Amino acid sequence: MQERALARSHQSVVNFELQEADSLADLLNQRFAPVRIEPFKSSDRFTMSGTYGVVAGIDFSRSAVKGEFKLIPQRHYDGVFFFFPTAGNMVFHQHRDSFASSPTAAVAADGMACRSVDFLSDHTFCGVVIDRPLLTGRLSVLLDRPIVEKPIFQPSIDMGSGGASALRSLVRCITSPEFGPQLNRASLTAERIREALVDLVLETWPNTHSDILHRPPPMIAPQHVKLALDFIHAHAELLPSGTELANLSGVSLRSLQAGFRRFVGVSIGAYQRQIRLERARADLFRNPTASIEIIALRWGFTNAGRFSRYFKAAYGLFPTELLRQKP
């Protein structure tokens, strides 16, 4: 498997102190998406201070907050927020579920699902925010295939677990007075830190790709699964339904679906899209001047815009960005 390093990028680590909630809203608006902040009590005095760092695709911080308030996103952000509290509590409301952080519970909040966050008491925490394309792009490298089912992280884990402790320790280190300022002058080190944070999150925080990342060498698939796989590989441009593949393999649709989940690790439809994306990517490399629309159609994607979004979700970058990176 050929690995590629995460792209080199500008980095910055600064100390900060905010004296009002509007300043926090401005910061989040500039980096992520517009938010509204509502204090629980009009008399509450808000302050926030600490160390904040950014390397393209990742933000990390060590912060202390005073005041109780609700943070309400006005537009969703395609990233995952990981929090490691040392004092105080936050409650995250996502679609139908709510979960709380505490000094004993670290949380992962999906920026696309978050409805609001309650800051309920004075608290301190370390945090890491990772853009989803960076997560899927790195997964694609580690697994040597496109990612057609986005990683979903377990909302809460025990702060005493090895992964949570390691992540918090790493953030504490890179935001320390001794280490943090050096990142402003050390671009190669910043790249390695960024890669270490992404890999540590993917490997230690339970998510929907954890089993695949830690899976032993693949088991031998039964004959009916192999027949379906062989057909998909030989006719990747076609779009047979699961029922048609099951008939071809001589089993029920339910048996074939179960076989794919157990021996391939994804659904039938997800695997078909994976193979079509792999073939389209290979075509882009072989024919860098070819029309993206024509390549998309060749591999069964009837809408070029949708193809580009699938490609971005699978590889962490758009087809046009891939071509610009090609030497």
C-alpha positions in Angstrom: 0.0 0.0 0.0 1.4 3.4 -1.0 1.1 6.0 1.8 1.0 9.7 1.2 1.8 12.3 3.8 -0.8 14.9 4.8 -0.4 18.0 2.8 2.0 20.7 4.2 0.2 23.8 5.4 0.4 26.9 7.5 0.2 26.6 11.2 -0.3 29.0 14.1 -0.4 28.6 17.9 -1.4 31.6 20.0 -2.5 32.5 23.6 -5.9 34.1 23.8 -8.3 35.8 26.2 -11.9 36.7 25.4 -14.0 38.9 27.7 -17.4 38.5 26.1 -19.5 35.8 24.4 -19.7 37.8 21.2 -15.9 37.4 20.8 -16.2 33.6 21.0 -19.0 33.8 18.4 -16.8 35.8 16.1 -14.0 33.3 16.5 -16.2 30.3 15.7 -17.8 32.2 12.8 -14.4 32.8 11.2 -13.1 29.3 11.6 -16.1 27.0 11.5 -19.7 28.3 10.9 -22.0 31.1 12.3 -23.2 30.5 15.8 -25.5 32.3 18.3 -24.7 32.4 22.0 -27.4 32.8 24.6 -26.4 33.3 28.3 -28.6 31.4 30.8 -28.6 34.4 33.0 -28.2 38.0 31.8 -26.0 38.7 34.8 -23.5 36.0 34.0 -20.0 37.3 33.2 -18.3 35.4 30.4 -14.6 34.9 30.0 -12.5 32.4 28.1 -8.7 32.1 28.0 -6.1 29.6 27.0 -4.0 28.4 24.0 -5.4 27.9 20.5 -3.6 26.3 17.6 -4.6 25.5 14.0 -3.0 23.5 11.2 -5.1 23.2 8.1 -7.9 20.8 8.8 -7.3 20.6 12.5 -7.8 23.0 15.4 -6.7 22.2 19.0 -6.9 24.2 22.2 -6.6 24.2 26.0 -9.2 26.5 27.4 -10.8 27.7 30.7 -14.3 29.1 30.5 -16.4 31.1 33.1 -20.1 31.6 32.6 -23.1 29.5 31.7 -24.6 29.8 28.2 -26.1 27.9 25.2 -24.2 27.8 21.9 -26.5 27.3 18.8 -25.0 26.7 15.4 -26.7 28.7 12.6 -25.1 26.6 9.9 -23.7 23.1 10.3 -19.9 22.4 10.0 -18.6 19.2 8.4 -16.2 18.2 11.1 -15.9 16.3 14.4 -15.4 18.1 17.7 -13.5 16.1 20.4 -13.5 17.4 24.0 -11.5 16.2 27.0 -12.8 18.1 30.1 -10.8 18.5 33.3 -13.5 20.4 35.2 -17.1 21.4 34.6 -19.8 20.0 32.2 -21.1 20.5 28.7 -24.3 18.9 27.2 -24.4 18.3 23.5 -27.8 18.1 21.7 -27.7 16.2 18.4 -30.8 15.4 16.4 -32.6 13.0 18.7 -29.8 12.4 21.3 -28.1 14.3 24.0 -24.9 13.4 25.9 -22.8 15.2 28.4 -19.0 15.7 28.9 -17.4 15.7 32.4 -14.0 15.1 33.9 -14.7 11.4 33.6 -16.3 11.4 30.1 -14.8 12.7 26.8 -17.1 13.4 23.9 -17.1 13.5 20.1 -19.7 15.8 18.6 -20.7 15.6 15.0 -20.7 19.2 13.6 -23.3 18.2 11.0 -25.7 16.9 13.6 -25.3 19.4 16.4 -28.4 21.4 17.4 -26.9 23.1 20.4 -24.3 22.9 23.3 -25.0 23.9 26.9 -22.0 25.2 28.9 -23.4 24.5 32.4 -20.6 25.5 34.7 -17.1 27.0 34.9 -14.9 24.5 33.2 -11.6 23.7 31.6 -11.0 21.3 28.8 -8.7 20.3 25.9 -10.2 20.1 22.5 -9.5 18.9 18.9 -11.6 19.7 15.9 -10.9 17.7 12.7 -12.5 18.4 9.3 -14.3 15.4 8.0 -12.6 15.4 4.6 -9.3 15.1 6.4 -10.6 12.1 8.4 -11.9 10.3 5.3 -8.8 11.2 3.3 -6.6 9.6 5.9 -8.8 6.6 6.2 -8.6 6.1 2.5 -4.8 6.1 2.7 -4.7 3.7 5.7 -7.2 1.2 4.2 -6.0 1.8 0.6 -9.5 2.3 -0.8 -12.1 5.0 -1.0 -14.3 5.6 2.0 -17.9 5.3 0.9 -19.5 5.2 4.4 -18.4 8.2 6.5 -16.8 7.5 9.9 -19.2 8.0 12.8 -17.6 8.2 16.2 -19.0 6.9 19.5 -20.4 10.0 21.2 -18.8 9.5 24.6 -15.9 7.4 26.0 -14.4 7.0 29.5 -11.7 9.6 30.2 -9.8 6.8 31.9 -9.4 4.9 28.6 -6.0 4.8 27.0 -7.2 6.6 23.9 -8.8 9.5 25.6 -5.9 9.9 28.0 -3.3 9.8 25.2 -5.2 12.3 23.1 -5.6 14.7 26.0 -1.9 14.4 26.9 -0.9 15.1 23.3 -3.0 18.3 23.2 -1.7 19.4 26.5 1.8 18.9 25.2 1.4 20.9 22.0 -0.4 23.7 23.8 2.2 24.0 26.5 4.3 27.2 26.9 7.4 25.2 26.1 6.2 23.4 23.0 3.3 25.4 21.5 5.3 28.4 20.3 7.8 26.2 18.6 5.2 25.0 16.1 5.0 28.4 14.6 8.5 28.0 13.4 8.5 24.2 12.7 6.4 23.3 9.7 7.7 19.7 9.4 7.0 19.1 13.1 3.5 20.6 12.7 2.8 18.2 9.9 3.8 15.2 12.0 1.7 16.5 14.9 -1.3 16.8 12.6 -0.8 13.3 11.3 -0.4 11.9 14.8 -3.6 13.6 16.0 -5.6 12.2 13.1 -4.2 8.7 13.3 -4.6 8.6 17.1 -8.2 9.6 16.8 -8.9 7.0 14.1 -7.1 4.2 15.9 -8.3 4.8 19.5 -11.7 6.5 19.5 -14.4 3.8 18.7 -15.9 4.5 15.3 -17.7 2.7 12.4 -14.3 1.9 10.8 -12.6 0.6 13.9 -13.2 -3.1 13.1 -11.8 -2.7 9.6 -8.7 -0.8 10.9 -8.0 -3.5 13.5 -9.2 -6.5 11.5 -6.8 -9.4 11.1 -5.9 -10.7 7.6 -9.2 -11.2 5.6 -11.1 -14.4 5.9 -11.8 -16.4 2.8 -15.2 -15.4 1.5 -17.8 -18.1 0.7 -18.5 -19.0 -2.9 -21.7 -16.9 -3.2 -19.9 -13.7 -2.0 -17.0 -14.4 -4.3 -19.3 -14.8 -7.3 -20.9 -11.4 -6.6 -17.5 -9.8 -6.0 -16.1 -11.2 -9.3 -19.1 -9.9 -11.2 -18.8 -6.4 -9.7 -15.1 -6.2 -10.5 -15.6 -7.5 -14.1 -18.6 -5.2 -14.8 -17.9 -2.2 -12.5 -19.7 0.2 -15.0 -22.9 -1.7 -14.6 -25.3 -1.1 -11.7 -26.9 -4.5 -10.9 -29.3 -4.4 -7.9 -28.6 -6.5 -4.8 -31.5 -8.8 -5.9 -29.9 -9.4 -9.3 -26.5 -10.1 -7.7 -28.2 -12.5 -5.2 -29.9 -14.4 -8.1 -26.6 -14.6 -9.9 -24.9 -16.0 -6.8 -27.7 -18.5 -6.1 -28.7 -17.2 -2.6 -31.3 -15.0 -1.1 -30.7 -11.2 -0.9 -30.6 -11.4 2.9 -27.8 -14.1 2.8 -25.8 -12.0 0.3 -26.2 -8.9 2.3 -25.0 -10.7 5.5 -22.1 -12.2 3.6 -20.9 -8.7 2.4 -21.2 -7.3 5.9 -19.2 -10.1 7.4 -16.5 -10.8 4.8 -16.3 -7.5 2.9 -17.1 -5.1 5.8 -19.5 -2.9 3.9 -23.0 -3.2 2.2 -23.4 -4.4 -1.4 -24.2 -0.9 -2.6 -21.3 0.7 -0.8 -18.9 -1.8 -2.2 -20.2 -1.2 -5.8 -19.6 2.5 -5.3 -16.2 1.9 -3.8 -15.1 0.0 -6.9 -16.6 2.5 -9.3 -14.8 5.3 -7.5 -11.5 3.4 -7.7 -11.9 2.9 -11.4 -12.8 6.6 -11.9 -9.8 7.7 -9.9 -7.5 5.5 -12.0 -9.0 7.0 -15.1 -8.3 10.5 -13.8 -4.6 9.6 -13.3 -4.3 7.9 -16.7 -6.1 10.7 -18.6 -5.6 14.0 -16.7 -6.9 16.1 -19.6 -10.1 14.0 -19.9 -13.5 15.5 -19.0 -14.5 14.7 -15.5 -18.1 14.5 -16.7 -17.2 11.8 -19.3 -15.2 9.8 -16.7 -18.1 10.1 -14.2 -20.6 8.8 -16.8 -18.3 5.9 -17.8 -18.4 4.6 -14.3 -22.1 4.9 -13.7 -22.3 8.4 -12.1 -25.0 10.2 -14.1 -24.5 13.5 -12.3 -21.0 15.1 -12.4 -21.7 17.3 -9.4 -22.8 14.3 -7.3 -19.8 12.3 -8.5 -17.5 15.1 -7.3 -19.2 15.1 -3.9 -18.9 11.3 -3.6 -15.2 11.6 -4.6 -14.6 14.3 -2.0 -16.3 12.2 0.7 -14.3 9.1 -0.3 -10.8 10.6 -0.8 -10.9 13.9 1.1 -10.5 16.0 -2.0 -12.4 16.9 -5.2 -11.4 15.3 -8.6 -10.0 18.7 -9.7 -7.9 18.9 -6.6 -6.5 15.4 -7.2 -5.4 16.4 -10.7 -3.7 19.6 -9.4 -1.7 17.4 -7.0 -0.6 14.9 -9.7 3.1 15.5 -10.5 
